[in-house]
Amino acid sequence: MPKITKRLVDSLTPNAVVEAYAWDSELKGFGVRIMPTGVATYIVKYRTAEGRQRKLAIARVGSVTPDEARKVARERLGEVVRGADPSAERHKIRQALTLAELCDLYLVDAVGRVKPSTLAMDRSRIERHVKPLLGTRRVPALSSDDVEAMQRDIEAGKTAAARTGVGGVTTGGKGVASRTVGMLGTILEFAKRKKIITVNPARGVRRSPDGKQRRFLSAVEIGGLGRAMREAENDGETATGIAAVRFLLMTGCRRMEALALPRAWLDEEHSCIRFEDTKSGAQLRPIGKAAFGALPCPNGSPWVFPAERGNGHFVGLPKVLDRLRARAKLQGVTVHVLRHSFAATAAGMGYSELTIAGLLGHSVPGVTARYAHVPDAATDGCRERSGRADLRYPSRSVNAWTAKFGKSYPKTVCSGFLAPSGIV
């Protein structure tokens, strides 16, 4: 039984009837298997802890050198000594779910547990990014390297494609890549709970910085946008679209919170919107009285911003805003910039992050929020002033606001409800 070398392997000839073997003299269990067809494979033979004999293929002869195959064989025999069964593990992986199959199971399980809007976004990312890049991979064989490679490919635009229906092109980018990795981590955590895997390979993967919105409109830019809206309205621009832009600036609502807003959720008596569902769940969101005045007149539609055709709600806001932006000669203005501008206005007027979070509908810790049925005094005061600052006084700076309302006007607004608690 000689040592397996390249010369020995090249000299081996197949048996026309049965498999032939050549065993290594240096490492017990390491050898070469030659099939009657002439196909030769490096293998390792071992016994499990239960005494069962296994043969594990390492690699085809010619794809690696005998020394490289021997090194792998030694590693596998070491695993056997520690109680593992490499052959059984390989069969388990080959029979395991693919990532595409796991994603489909997750989507079925998530129905009724995850919000429909979130589920639709997850399904889109799965079909557009995850399945094309990793869908055929067996779940137990996934590694953090695979997840990181997927993230790089999405960033590079390898999964870019034209959208079906309304929209342009799915281009990828760092933000999409980061959110897709986060979603994949959730799916793999689902697999872990179902005992499909024991370790989540997406955990610990460094995600790309998810580009946070830093652009907001200055007072001068808000004034320019206001003039552009008035001019566009006179020139025949869709009144619903202009009203939606104005409403977003005056309330800080998210795009679909406004466009898909049913009139039944408006509570003008208490100056708020009673959202039955948002990104953060059901909410009561205060808005200024001026914002109610900016809404289109009711026309029998259940939507605050009805579509110009059909029974749905208005959807053409990005195009309207783009035309308004061009008319006002502004750069980098997206729908989310309107929300960010509302928050920046409130921050510039001296309101706390907690108050602004309440206005924007961000999740705010506190058990008291569960029992609130009308807007509190802090957000009530802030929503009136930030809403008016956006459009009623579009050209005023923060200093001008201070001059109008007094140096301590933010504290004065809050003092009415904070005084009884002894905070001020």
C-alpha positions, 0 to 999 in steps of 0.5 A: 500500500504505497503513498498516494502521489500524482504518479501513482494516481496517473498509473491507476486503471479502472476495473471494467466490472467493479469499483477499484480502490488505492489506499494511502500508506501515510494517512489511514482511511485516505484513498482514491476510488476509480469507477468502471467508467474511469472517473477517479475521486479522492475519498476518506473512509471512516467509522462513526461513533455508532460503528457505521462505515462511511466513505466521503468523497473529497474531490475529483482527481485532477481538480486538486493535488494528492497533498491537498486532498490528503490535508482535507481528509485529515481535517475530516478524520479530525471531525470524526474523532470529535464525534461528527459524521461529515458524510451525514452532514453533507447528505443533510445539506443536500436534502435541506431547503434552498433559500428560495424555499425558505423565503416562500415558507417565511412569507406564508408564515408572516401573513397575518403576523406582519403588516401587509405593506411590510410583507409586500416590501419583503416579497419584492426584495426576495424576488428582486434580490435574494432569489436571483443571488442566493435562491439556489443555495442550501440554507444550512450551507449559507455563510456570512461570506455569502450574505456579504457577497449578496450585499456587495452585489446589490450595491453594485446594481447586479440585480437592477431591473425595470419595475413592472407596473408603476415605477422606473428601475430597481437600481439597488444601492447601499440603502437597499442592500442594507435593508435586504440584509436586515430582512434576510437576517429576520428570515434566517432567524425564522429558520433558526426557530424552526430548527432548520439551522442552529446559527444565523449567518446574517448575524454579525454581518456589517451592513452598509450605511443606510443613507439617512436623509440629511437634506431639508428645505431652508426657510428661503427654499420653502418660500420659493417652493410656496411661490412655485406651487401658487404659480403651478396651480394657476398654470393648471397643475393638478390641485390634488398633487399641490395640496398633498405637497402642502399637507406633507410640509405642514404635517410631516406625514409619510408619503403613503400616510397622506396619500392613502389617508381615509377621510374617516380618520380625520378628527378636526375637532381635536386637530389630529389624525386617528391612524388605524395603522402606520409603520409603527402601528395604530396612532393618534397624530396631532396636526395643525388647524392650518393643515386641515385648511390645506386639504382638498374639498370633499368630493364623495371619495373616501380618500382625502387625496382622491385619484383624478381617475378611478376610485383609488387615492392619488399616486402621482405625487413624486412627479408633481413634486419633481415639476414643482422642484424644477419650477422653484429651481431646487435640487435634491428635493424628494417626498421624504425631504418634506417630512425632514423639513417639517422636523427640522423646522420644529427642531429649529424652533426649540422643540425636544426630540421626544416632542418631534418624535410624537409629531412624526409618528416615531415609536416613543417609549412610555406606557401613558401613550397607550391610554391617550385619546387626544393630542397632548399640549406639547405636540399640540403647540408644536404642530401649530407653530411648525405647520405655520412656519412652513407655509404661512411665514415661508421666508422667516428665519428661526430668529424671526420666529423668536422675535415674533413669539418671544425668546422663550416661546417653545418653553411657554408652549409646554409650560401649560401642561408641564407646570402641574407636574413640577417640571417647569 
